[in-house]
Amino acid sequence: MHSAIILEDHMLTENEIKELVTDYGPRVNEGRTIKQIIGDNEIAKLTGATVLEGKVSDSVFGDSLKTRDGVPIRLMFRGNRISTHDVNRGAIPFKDQVLAQNHDHMLDLVKDTLGSSQFEVEGLLPSSTVIPAENLNLLMVENVVRMYMAESSTSTSLFQHWLKAKEDGLSAFEYAGHEIDTNSLSPNGKLPYLMDTPSTKEKVDRTIDPSYLIENGVCTSGQYQHIRNASIMAFGIVSQYLREKGMVLVDTKTEHGINAANQIVAADELYTMDSSRFWKLADDGSVMERDGKPVSFSKEFARGMVKNADMQFSTEQSNEIAVRYIVGLQHLTGKTFEPDLRPRDQRIIESTNLILEALT
């Protein structure tokens, strides 16, 4: 564990995690945004760079931000913000570090299949919330691959489309180019086959038929086939890994772009609890349930806590969500969560300087 405290080499218990979140939550949450840090001239090499602020993370790029070989750099800064239903609900302690370690672990499994925009920087911790990557030519599509029809409150979900088809009395309905027998599906049930269900990257995302992407110039047919085939292969790799951990991969979302070598590579986080759903399996291989619902490691539990459109999570709720994230990380990776307890500003500035010194 980096800074301040050292825990024995064992999985943190839920009580230990609760204590960690309670004791250090404010310390790891408080701090300036990267835009403010740059504005305060704390990172000289980023002066004049463009800062793009997102719902849960920010990115920095610019004409002068390049590697020694001239490859354009985009620095991504994970935040603790949590968004559900396209609304920012507040900050979750350690969420940025949990997802960083989650992504780092899964990237090792699938980078040969999906490719990666990330640069490797010696000395950068797996918990680093600053991610050095190539500034890709992004393809404006999210590729969602599904093996189960998870109950979901998001408008783009297969579950919501199925509910609508049932309400309308339809025997079949179309979803992302798939003709689906309405009666063949059940809530949280397994799908007849692994489905690719792309969605647009717009202010309000829409699930669409792949032909829409090609007809509207979002990507070529060849590019989509590459994304689809690589995504399905990676889904299988991660599924096999999770089986050994007593879990199943329900669905996942990936984003892609074209690098300087004209290759299609993954552009964002991979197989994290924010981009995927993972369910725990019982000893007999069936999906484990609690109160009639799958035991899940994903952001869905946070979505379920939302009671009204503009709701912000309370401190107690934020801490509860943080505990769920950390417990989930340890299940997914089989490793102890090792938090970096330096103040947030210090972590960001030191990690960014390490990256810039290595690459530029």
N, C-alpha and C positions, 0 to 999 in steps of 0.2 A: 504494500500500500504506500502510495506516495505522500509523504509529509504527515506530520502530526501524530498518527497512531499506527500501530502495527497489530494486526490480528493473527492468531495462530492459523496455520495452513489447513483450514477446513472450510466446508461450505458454511456460510453465515446462516444462522437460524433466523426464523421470522422475528423473534424477539430482538436479536442483535441488529437486524436490519431496521426495525422500528426505532431502536435507540440511535442508530447511525443517522437516520433521517431526521429525527427530532433534534439531535444535538448539532448536526452540521448542515441541515437543510437551508437555513437562512444564509449561511456563509457561502455555500456554493451557488445559491440563486442570485444573490445581490451583486451588482456590478453594472458597468456601462455596456451599451451596445458597441459593436465594432465600428459603427459610424461615428459614435461619440469618441471612441478611443483614437481613431484616425484624426478626427477633428481637433483633438487635444494634442496632436503631434507626438503621440507616444510610439508610433511605428513609422519612421521616416520614409522607408521605401514604399509605403502605401499612400503617401501624400499625393493627392490628385487622382487617385484611383476611383473607379465607379463602384458604389455600394448598392446592391440590390437587396432590399429587405423583404423577406418572405414571411409566410404565416408562422413557420416554426424554425426557420433557419435563414441566414443571410449569406450572400456571396459577394466577393470582391474581385474585380478584374480591371484591366486597362491596357492601353496600347504599350505602355512601358513595362508591364508585368509579364515577363517572359523568362524562360530558362536560358541558360548559357548557350543552348543550341537553337534558340529562337522559337521554342514552342510556347504558345500562349498559356498562361496560368490562370486558373480560377480557384481562389481560396474559398472554401465553404466553412461557415461558422455555425455549428449546431447550437441551438438554444434550448432552454428548458421549457419553452412555451409548448402548450398542447392545444391542438385544434381538433374540434369535432364538428361535423355538419358545416364545415367552412367558417367556423367561428372560433376565435382565440379564447380559450377558457382560463388562461392564467399560466403560472409556472409550476413545474413539477420538479422537486429536488432530485438531482442526479440523473434526470431523464437523458440529458445530452450525453453523459458519460456511458450510461447503460446502452444506448443505441449505438454509440461509437464502438464499444466492445462487441456488441451483437453483430454489427456490420463487419467489423474486422475479422471475426471468427468465420462468418459465413462466406466472406469474400475469398478466403483461402480455398473453400470447397469448389467455387464455381468460376473463378476468374479465368481459367483456361477455356471455359465454355462460353461465358458471356463477355469476356474481355473486361477491361477496367480503365477508367480515365485517371486513376490515382497514381501519383508519384510515390515511390518508396523513399522515406527519409530516415536515415539512421538516427536512433535516439528518440524518435517520436513515439510516445506511449500509445498502446492500443486504446487507451481511454481519452486520447487527445480529441478535443471537440473542434479542432481546426483541421480541415482535410485539404491537403494539397492535390489538385487535380488539373488535368489539361482542360482548357476552355474549349469545349466541343461545339460543333455545329449541331444543336439539339434538334431531334425529330420530335415534333409536337404531338406525341401520342404516349399514353400510358398503357402498357400491355399487362392486362390482368389475366392470370391463369387460375382456373378453378377446378378443384377435384370434388368439392362438396358444395351444397347450397346452404351456406351459413345464414342463419337468421340475422338480418341487418336492417338498420334504420336508414341507411344511406340511399339516396334516390337512384343511384346508378347500379345498385346491387341486383343480382339475379333474383334474390328473394322478393324484393319489392315488385319486380316485373311479374313474377309468378303469382303473387297475391292479387295483382291487378287483373291478370288473365283469369284467375278463379272467380273474382268478383264479377267479371264481365261474362262468365259462363263459357269461356273459350276452351275447346278441347285441345288446342295447340296454340303456341305463340312463338314469335321470332325474337331472338335475343342475340345481338352481335353476330348476325349471320347464321345462327344455329336455329333450326326448326325443332322445337321441343314439345313433346307430349306433356300436357299439363298434369295429367294424372300419374305420370311416371316419377314425379318429384315429390319429396316430402321435406319439411323443415329440418335442416341440419343433416339431411340424408346425402348419400354418395351419388354423384352424377353418373350417367351411363358411360361417359368418357371424359377425359381431361379436356376442358374447354378453354380456348383462347378467346377473351372477350375484351378487346381494346376499348379505350375511352379517349375522348379528346382532352387536351390540356387548355381549358378555357376558364373564364371566371366562374362559370358553373359547368362542371364536367358532364359529358354525355357519353353513354355507352353506344358504340356505333358498329355497323357492319364494316369489316376490313376494306370492302370495296369503296367505301366513302373516303378512306384515307388516300387511296390511289387516285380516285376521280377528282379529288380536291387538292392534289399536289402536296399532301402532307408527307408522303414517302412514295417510293416506287414499289411495284409489285415484288421485285427482287429484294428490296430492303425489308419489306414486311415479312416475307418468307424467312429471311435470315433471322429477324427478331423472334418470330414465332417458333421456329425450329430450335434456336438456341435456348429460348425460354423454357420450352417443353423438356429439353435435355437437362437443363439446370434444375428444373422442378423434380425430375427423377433422381438426380444426384442428392439433392437436399432431403427428399422423401426417404431415400434409403438410409441416409445418415440419421434422420430423426427416429426411424423405426428402432434403431439400436438404443435410442434414448427413451423409448417408450412414448413417443409422440407421433402425430401425423400432421403433415402439411395440408392445410385446408385450401388456402388460396394465397396468392402473392401478386404484388404489383412491381413492375420494373420500368425504368425509363432509359432511353438510349440516345446516343448521338454519334456523330462522325468525327473521328480524330484527324490529326494532320497527315496521317498515313492513309487516309481514306478508308479506315476500318470502322465498322459499327461496334461500339463498345457500350457497356453499362455506364449510365451517367449519374446515378444517385444511389442511395442506400439499398442494400440487398438483404432480403430475408430477415428484416427486423420485425419487432413486435408492432411497429407502426405501419409497415408496408405489407405485413403478412398476418395470417391467423395460424396458430398452432394449437392442436387439441391433445390432451393427455390420453393415453391408452390404458385400459385396464389390463390385468394379467392375461386375460383370455384374448387380447387383441382387439376387443371392441372399444368404442369411444367411451371414456369414463364420463359419467354425468354427476352433477350435483344440483339438486332441486329441479331435475328434469332438463337441465341444460348441459352442454359439453363443458368440461373443465378446460378453460381456454387461457392461453397466453397470447394476448394481443391487445390492441387499443380498444377493442369492443367493450371491455368492462367499463372503460371511462365514458364511452358513448352512452352506456346504459344508466349512468349517473345523472345525465342531463335531463332536467325536468321542464325547462322552458328555453326558448330560442336564444336569449341573451345571457343565460346563466353563466356566472363565473364560479369556479370551484373554490370552496372555503379552504383554509389551512388544513383542517382535518381531512378533507377529501383529497387535497393535493398530496398529503403525506401518505394516505391510504393507497393512492395510485402509485406513488413512488415505491412503496413496499412491493406492490404487485409486479412492477417492472423489474425490480432487482431479483425477486424470487424467480420470475420467468427467465431472466438472463442466466441464472445459475442452472436451471433445468436445461436450457437450450445448449449451453456450452460445456456443461459438466465441470465448470471452473468457478472458483471463488471470485465474487465481485471484489475488485481492488480499486476503491475510489481514489481519486486525486483530490486531496483536501486543501490544496492551495486556494486562496481567494480567486474568484472567477477572473478578475482583470489580470492578475498575475499569470494565471494559466494561459489565457489567450495571448498576451503579449509575448511571453517566453516561447510558447509553441510557434507562434507566427514568425518570430525572429529566427528560430532554429530552422524553420522551413525555408525562409528567404535566403538565409546564409548558405544552405545546402544547394539550392536550386539556381540562384541568380548570381 
